[in-house]
Amino acid sequence: MQIHRGMKIVVLGPAHPYRGGLASIMETMAREYQSRGDEVRIYTFSLQYPSLLFPGKSQTVDTPAPHDLHIERVVNTCNPLNWIAIGKRLHKEAPDMILMKYWTPFMAPCFGTIARIARRNGKSKVICQIDNVEPHEHHLIDKPFNRYYLGAVDGFVYMSEQVGGELRAYTSVPAIFSPHPMFENFGERVERSEACAQLGLEADKRYLLFFGLIRDYKGLDMLLEAFEHIEDDSLRLLVAGEFYNDKEQYRAALDRLGKRVVLHEGFVRDEDVRLYFSVADALILPYRTATQSGVTQIAYNFSVPMIVTRVGGLPEIVPDGRVGLVCNPSAASIAEAISQLYHEDTLTHLTENFPAERKRFSWATMCNRLVEVYNQTK
């Protein structure tokens, strides 16, 4: 494949000081393109979500900005005059590629307006790395908002076949599959005993990890119900993440399980992520629905086996019996998978397969696919 070199690229989406995996993804792709000799600027948010619509405690981090990236906070998702101004700015600057990230219809009016104005210069191509088409929590505005944004994009890279199928209902522009790359920005594993000490965990217990933002579709209630059927008193369920829904809906199950569930509530800082994956025997994603998950790509980095439900793109990312176990989205099936995980040498077998499976998930490949789509639009 011919790789376009020396492009002028504007990355538009989450980046420092905004927290979380989406910001890490956009910054990592920017670095990959910079390493190829491309000129890259990141335009991120001056306002991402109004506080009334953000369920977490904070949208940003207080760590220093990365010294190797050019990041400007210029996009206000709630101000149409700002969208027009940013669109006109990009129209005038005329980058070769405007690389966007799309994950929620909330962003559609802002991103769609910017894209429509910018690409009128006849040079700039809007390329989108898309996480979701149809959101996990549905609203009446989803489809018209999706039509507005998706119709303003020249090409897509999608990360699960489910998303690819949904995309085709809106647009026929070039679109290519590339799996979610592996997160490599959280450092290396640490000794389990050290990680337990830093997290305040009992080193003589074994831990199954539920990690990330807690939302209804992620099925923590099913996992808690499944764990009630696990009789091994040495096994603990470690829940690390920030509640984006009502915590009280889990209260009865948490009370029944008592000390068998260790709850570390709150957003996990980047520097602490490796501690959780260093203590875990396995990561569990008991999702009711899914496209793909960035959390699986953290587990790949740390060679942590997984249990995932048979929904969306999860079985594509975690092949059954290779680096994890795939089960049905029910408490009984999840409990059975947990029992299977500790049968004979299952954990050892799954861990041994990580080096080969990790080869599928590189940032270079993802950035190549984005350039491939870009080339198809010219």
TORLUM-581551 format. One record per residue (C-alpha): residue number from 1; residue in one letter; x, y, z. Coordinates in steps of 0.02 Angstrom, whole numbers. Example, Ala and Ser with C-alpha at 12.3 -4.5 7.8 and 13.67 -1.06 7.14 Angstrom:
ATOM num residu   east  north     up
ATOM   1      A    615   -225    390
ATOM   2      S    684    -53    357
***
This chain:
ATOM num residu   east  north     up
ATOM   1      M      0      0      0
ATOM   2      Q     62    175    -42
ATOM   3      I     83    277    117
ATOM   4      H     59    464     97
ATOM   5      R    205    556    178
ATOM   6      G    224    736    232
ATOM   7      M     40    773    258
ATOM   8      K    -30    918    354
ATOM   9      I   -150    843    481
ATOM  10      V   -270    920    607
ATOM  11      V   -331    799    740
ATOM  12      L   -498    860    808
ATOM  13      G   -564    778    966
ATOM  14      P   -521    738   1147
ATOM  15      A   -343    771   1206
ATOM  16      H   -256    841   1359
ATOM  17      P   -317    905   1479
ATOM  18      Y   -468    794   1446
ATOM  19      R   -453    627   1531
ATOM  20      G   -482    448   1478
ATOM  21      G   -451    328   1335
ATOM  22      L   -518    438   1195
ATOM  23      A   -390    573   1233
ATOM  24      S   -252    441   1241
ATOM  25      I   -305    374   1071
ATOM  26      M   -300    543    984
ATOM  27      E   -133    588   1061
ATOM  28      T    -57    420   1015
ATOM  29      M   -112    435    834
ATOM  30      A    -43    612    827
ATOM  31      R    127    547    887
ATOM  32      E    124    407    760
ATOM  33      Y     96    529    617
ATOM  34      Q    228    648    684
ATOM  35      S    353    504    685
ATOM  36      R    321    484    498
ATOM  37      G    363    666    462
ATOM  38      D    186    733    453
ATOM  39      E    142    904    524
ATOM  40      V     11    874    659
ATOM  41      R    -93    991    765
ATOM  42      I   -228    940    889
ATOM  43      Y   -382   1048    912
ATOM  44      T   -470    993   1069
ATOM  45      F   -610   1062   1176
ATOM  46      S   -625   1223   1272
ATOM  47      L   -790   1145   1327
ATOM  48      Q   -826    961   1296
ATOM  49      Y   -986    929   1396
ATOM  50      P  -1087   1054   1497
ATOM  51      S  -1077   1003   1679
ATOM  52      L  -1263    961   1684
ATOM  53      L  -1237    825   1552
ATOM  54      F  -1077    751   1623
ATOM  55      P  -1111    611   1749
ATOM  56      G   -934    601   1817
ATOM  57      K   -844    712   1941
ATOM  58      S   -716    792   1826
ATOM  59      Q   -687    797   1639
ATOM  60      T   -504    848   1650
ATOM  61      V   -340    804   1733
ATOM  62      D   -216    921   1816
ATOM  63      T    -59    841   1746
ATOM  64      P     58    944   1635
ATOM  65      A     20    951   1450
ATOM  66      P    125    833   1342
ATOM  67      H    279    926   1283
ATOM  68      D    289    836   1116
ATOM  69      L    117    882   1048
ATOM  70      H     40   1045    985
ATOM  71      I   -131   1051   1072
ATOM  72      E   -251   1199   1063
ATOM  73      R   -411   1208   1165
ATOM  74      V   -526   1292   1039
ATOM  75      V   -685   1188   1013
ATOM  76      N   -843   1228   1112
ATOM  77      T   -973   1093   1082
ATOM  78      C  -1116   1204   1142
ATOM  79      N  -1082   1363   1042
ATOM  80      P  -1137   1361    859
ATOM  81      L  -1040   1522    825
ATOM  82      N   -883   1430    881
ATOM  83      W   -921   1286    762
ATOM  84      I   -933   1407    617
ATOM  85      A   -772   1495    668
ATOM  86      I   -674   1331    684
ATOM  87      G   -745   1271    518
ATOM  88      K   -689   1432    433
ATOM  89      R   -518   1420    516
ATOM  90      L   -492   1244    448
ATOM  91      H   -561   1296    279
ATOM  92      K   -426   1430    271
ATOM  93      E   -285   1322    345
ATOM  94      A   -328   1184    221
ATOM  95      P   -247   1033    304
ATOM  96      D   -239    876    198
ATOM  97      M   -329    773    329
ATOM  98      I   -447    822    468
ATOM  99      L   -447    670    581
ATOM 100      M   -598    659    695
ATOM 101      K   -655    538    829
ATOM 102      Y   -843    502    841
ATOM 103      W   -920    409    987
ATOM 104      T  -1085    494   1031
ATOM 105      P  -1222    587    935
ATOM 106      F  -1201    731   1058
ATOM 107      M  -1048    781    957
ATOM 108      A  -1140    778    790
ATOM 109      P  -1200    959    777
ATOM 110      C  -1028   1028    823
ATOM 111      F   -922    906    723
ATOM 112      G  -1041    902    576
ATOM 113      T  -1044   1091    558
ATOM 114      I   -855   1105    570
ATOM 115      A   -831    966    442
ATOM 116      R   -957   1036    317
ATOM 117      I   -877   1209    317
ATOM 118      A   -697   1149    318
ATOM 119      R   -709   1028    172
ATOM 120      R   -784   1159     56
ATOM 121      N   -606   1215     19
ATOM 122      G   -593   1070   -101
ATOM 123      K   -432   1007    -22
ATOM 124      S   -463    948    157
ATOM 125      K   -532    773    181
ATOM 126      V   -626    732    340
ATOM 127      I   -579    558    400
ATOM 128      C   -661    483    553
ATOM 129      Q   -604    346    670
ATOM 130      I   -775    293    732
ATOM 131      D   -811    204    895
ATOM 132      N  -1000    193    889
ATOM 133      V  -1138    233    767
ATOM 134      E  -1290    189    873
ATOM 135      P  -1257    238   1055
ATOM 136      H  -1276    119   1202
ATOM 137      E  -1413    227   1280
ATOM 138      H  -1539    275   1146
ATOM 139      H  -1625    444   1120
ATOM 140      L  -1744    512    989
ATOM 141      I  -1610    631    922
ATOM 142      D  -1484    492    883
ATOM 143      K  -1528    454    703
ATOM 144      P  -1550    633    639
ATOM 145      F  -1391    686    729
ATOM 146      N  -1297    538    656
ATOM 147      R  -1359    580    481
ATOM 148      Y  -1299    758    500
ATOM 149      Y  -1123    711    553
ATOM 150      L  -1094    550    457
ATOM 151      G  -1151    634    296
ATOM 152      A  -1012    763    316
ATOM 153      V   -869    637    322
ATOM 154      D   -763    581    173
ATOM 155      G   -706    414    245
ATOM 156      F   -707    305    400
ATOM 157      V   -607    176    494
ATOM 158      Y   -718     70    606
ATOM 159      M   -659    -49    741
ATOM 160      S   -792   -184    743
ATOM 161      E   -897   -265    608
ATOM 162      Q  -1055   -216    701
ATOM 163      V  -1010    -33    684
ATOM 164      G   -966    -60    501
ATOM 165      G  -1138   -131    469
ATOM 166      E  -1225     11    559
ATOM 167      L  -1122    138    464
ATOM 168      R  -1184     73    296
ATOM 169      A  -1361    125    342
ATOM 170      Y  -1303    307    337
ATOM 171      T  -1166    323    206
ATOM 172      S  -1077    235     64
ATOM 173      V   -911    330     70
ATOM 174      P   -750    229     90
ATOM 175      A   -740    135    254
ATOM 176      I   -611      8    315
ATOM 177      F   -602   -106    467
ATOM 178      S   -454    -96    585
ATOM 179      P   -463   -165    763
ATOM 180      H   -437    -54    913
ATOM 181      P   -249    -42    943
ATOM 182      M   -169    -93   1106
ATOM 183      F   -146     38   1241
ATOM 184      E     39     51   1280
ATOM 185      N     40    213   1378
ATOM 186      F      9    143   1552
ATOM 187      G    184     78   1585
ATOM 188      E    242    -97   1630
ATOM 189      R    177   -225   1753
ATOM 190      V    239   -214   1931
ATOM 191      E    265   -354   2056
ATOM 192      R     98   -416   2117
ATOM 193      S    143   -394   2300
ATOM 194      E    195   -214   2268
ATOM 195      A     35   -177   2172
ATOM 196      C    -71   -253   2312
ATOM 197      A     19   -146   2440
ATOM 198      Q     -6     14   2341
ATOM 199      L   -191    -24   2315
ATOM 200      G   -219    -80   2495
ATOM 201      L   -268   -257   2442
ATOM 202      E   -238   -422   2531
ATOM 203      A    -95   -509   2441
ATOM 204      D   -157   -683   2492
ATOM 205      K   -320   -660   2394
ATOM 206      R   -348   -679   2206
ATOM 207      Y   -436   -542   2108
ATOM 208      L   -551   -533   1959
ATOM 209      L   -559   -357   1889
ATOM 210      F   -706   -254   1827
ATOM 211      F   -627    -94   1763
ATOM 212      G   -686     71   1691
ATOM 213      L   -838    183   1690
ATOM 214      I   -990     97   1766
ATOM 215      R  -1143    114   1655
ATOM 216      D  -1300      8   1640
ATOM 217      Y  -1250    -78   1478
ATOM 218      K  -1087   -141   1555
ATOM 219      G  -1181   -269   1659
ATOM 220      L  -1102   -250   1831
ATOM 221      D  -1267   -308   1907
ATOM 222      M  -1254   -473   1810
ATOM 223      L  -1075   -495   1868
ATOM 224      L  -1122   -467   2050
ATOM 225      E  -1261   -595   2032
ATOM 226      A  -1140   -717   1952
ATOM 227      F  -1014   -692   2091
ATOM 228      E  -1144   -743   2219
ATOM 229      H  -1134   -917   2142
ATOM 230      I   -944   -928   2162
ATOM 231      E   -902  -1021   2323
ATOM 232      D   -714   -992   2326
ATOM 233      D   -688   -877   2477
ATOM 234      S   -510   -835   2422
ATOM 235      L   -576   -751   2264
ATOM 236      R   -619   -566   2264
ATOM 237      L   -707   -457   2136
ATOM 238      L   -612   -294   2118
ATOM 239      V   -722   -156   2046
ATOM 240      A   -622     -3   1995
ATOM 241      G   -710    140   1910
ATOM 242      E   -826    289   1919
ATOM 243      F  -1014    266   1928
ATOM 244      Y  -1104    347   1781
ATOM 245      N  -1270    278   1843
ATOM 246      D  -1357    259   2011
ATOM 247      K  -1243    165   2130
ATOM 248      E  -1390    120   2240
ATOM 249      Q  -1455     -4   2113
ATOM 250      Y  -1307   -115   2160
ATOM 251      R  -1323    -89   2348
ATOM 252      A  -1418   -249   2391
ATOM 253      A  -1296   -360   2296
ATOM 254      L  -1145   -270   2368
ATOM 255      D  -1215   -294   2543
ATOM 256      R  -1244   -479   2514
ATOM 257      L  -1068   -506   2447
ATOM 258      G   -987   -402   2583
ATOM 259      K   -797   -415   2587
ATOM 260      R   -796   -525   2431
ATOM 261      V   -815   -366   2326
ATOM 262      V   -680   -234   2340
ATOM 263      L   -747    -69   2275
ATOM 264      H   -623     64   2220
ATOM 265      E   -743    200   2168
ATOM 266      G   -685    345   2061
ATOM 267      F   -590    380   1902
ATOM 268      V   -426    283   1894
ATOM 269      R   -276    394   1856
ATOM 270      D   -165    339   1712
ATOM 271      E    -19    308   1830
ATOM 272      D   -125    186   1933
ATOM 273      V   -195     82   1790
ATOM 274      R    -47    -38   1789
ATOM 275      L    -73    -77   1973
ATOM 276      Y   -247   -146   1943
ATOM 277      F   -195   -251   1795
ATOM 278      S    -42   -315   1892
ATOM 279      V   -150   -389   2031
ATOM 280      A   -288   -461   1922
ATOM 281      D   -300   -644   1872
ATOM 282      A   -421   -592   1737
ATOM 283      L   -525   -446   1673
ATOM 284      I   -713   -471   1659
ATOM 285      L   -823   -375   1535
ATOM 286      P  -1002   -433   1570
ATOM 287      Y  -1076   -314   1442
ATOM 288      R  -1256   -321   1383
ATOM 289      T  -1212   -228   1223
ATOM 290      A  -1047   -178   1146
ATOM 291      T   -958   -120    990
ATOM 292      Q   -779   -138   1048
ATOM 293      S   -693    -94   1211
ATOM 294      G   -535      1   1248
ATOM 295      V   -521    -93   1413
ATOM 296      T   -483   -255   1321
ATOM 297      Q   -335   -167   1241
ATOM 298      I   -265   -123   1412
ATOM 299      A   -279   -307   1459
ATOM 300      Y   -185   -353   1300
ATOM 301      N    -44   -237   1350
ATOM 302      F    -27   -320   1520
ATOM 303      S    -63   -498   1460
ATOM 304      V   -214   -515   1574
ATOM 305      P   -338   -651   1519
ATOM 306      M   -518   -596   1494
ATOM 307      I   -696   -655   1512
ATOM 308      V   -811   -564   1390
ATOM 309      T   -991   -584   1340
ATOM 310      R  -1045   -634   1165
ATOM 311      V  -1105   -462   1111
ATOM 312      G  -1052   -340    976
ATOM 313      G   -868   -346    928
ATOM 314      L   -803   -420   1091
ATOM 315      P   -783   -598   1023
ATOM 316      E   -686   -526    874
ATOM 317      I   -562   -444    993
ATOM 318      V   -555   -586   1121
ATOM 319      P   -560   -753   1029
ATOM 320      D   -634   -889   1138
ATOM 321      G   -501  -1004   1211
ATOM 322      R   -354   -899   1150
ATOM 323      V   -331   -754   1270
ATOM 324      G   -500   -764   1354
ATOM 325      L   -667   -849   1373
ATOM 326      V   -826   -795   1286
ATOM 327      C   -992   -824   1373
ATOM 328      N  -1174   -772   1356
ATOM 329      P  -1233   -609   1437
ATOM 330      S  -1315   -692   1586
ATOM 331      A  -1266   -716   1768
ATOM 332      A  -1266   -906   1751
ATOM 333      S  -1153   -905   1598
ATOM 334      I  -1033   -780   1677
ATOM 335      A  -1022   -887   1835
ATOM 336      E   -985  -1040   1729
ATOM 337      A   -846   -948   1638
ATOM 338      I   -768   -894   1803
ATOM 339      S   -767  -1074   1861
ATOM 340      Q   -691  -1130   1696
ATOM 341      L   -555   -997   1714
ATOM 342      Y   -489  -1084   1869
ATOM 343      H   -504  -1260   1800
ATOM 344      E   -336  -1349   1782
ATOM 345      D   -212  -1240   1683
ATOM 346      T   -336  -1126   1591
ATOM 347      L   -259   -965   1654
ATOM 348      T    -84  -1020   1606
ATOM 349      H   -142  -1074   1432
ATOM 350      L   -230   -908   1399
ATOM 351      T    -81   -806   1458
ATOM 352      E     39   -899   1343
ATOM 353      N    -59   -845   1188
ATOM 354      F    -42   -658   1215
ATOM 355      P    121   -627   1119
ATOM 356      A     46   -697    958
ATOM 357      E   -124   -614    977
ATOM 358      R    -51   -443   1018
ATOM 359      K     23   -430    843
ATOM 360      R   -150   -386    775
ATOM 361      F   -162   -223    872
ATOM 362      S    -35    -92    821
ATOM 363      W    -53     97    807
ATOM 364      A     49     93    648
ATOM 365      T    -82    -19    568
ATOM 366      M   -225     93    625
ATOM 367      C   -139    248    555
ATOM 368      N   -102    156    393
ATOM 369      R   -286    114    374
ATOM 370      L   -334    296    402
ATOM 371      V   -213    349    265
ATOM 372      E   -280    212    153
ATOM 373      V   -456    281    172
ATOM 374      Y   -389    457    143
ATOM 375      N   -308    400    -20
ATOM 376      Q   -473    323    -77
ATOM 377      T   -561    491    -58
ATOM 378      K   -445    587   -174
***
